[in-house]
């Protein structure tokens, strides 16, 4: 699958994410040690948010992808999750959502692979 994202990488600690904002630019937030990544691409008055996992070794695990509105008149609460299996070096899109209408979203991707849960995400906002 070809991507047209122009990512800005923001590195976070495995303990949690950081707040990020963008104006008309795609965003990627990566945890350098876990391969946890959230991509946001603005378009059509909203965002496409993707939960990405980069497997360094062959593994099985589970993920939870949570998106909550943090501003605006509309209320959004989306939770996705499930199991996955990945080969070494494989990149998986674990979940994808399209949202719009709120001024900001709190996004969390939690991955549990090999008994070591890690989390990445942050606040995605239309305000730069």
Buried (B, 14 or more C-beta within 10 A) or exposed (E): EEEEBEBEEBEBEBEEBEEBBBEEBBBBBBBEEBBBBBBBBBEEEBBBBBBBBBBEEEBEBBBBBBBBBBBBEEEBEBEBBEEBEBEEEBEBEBBEBEBBEBEBBBBBBBBBBEEEBBBBBBBBBBEE
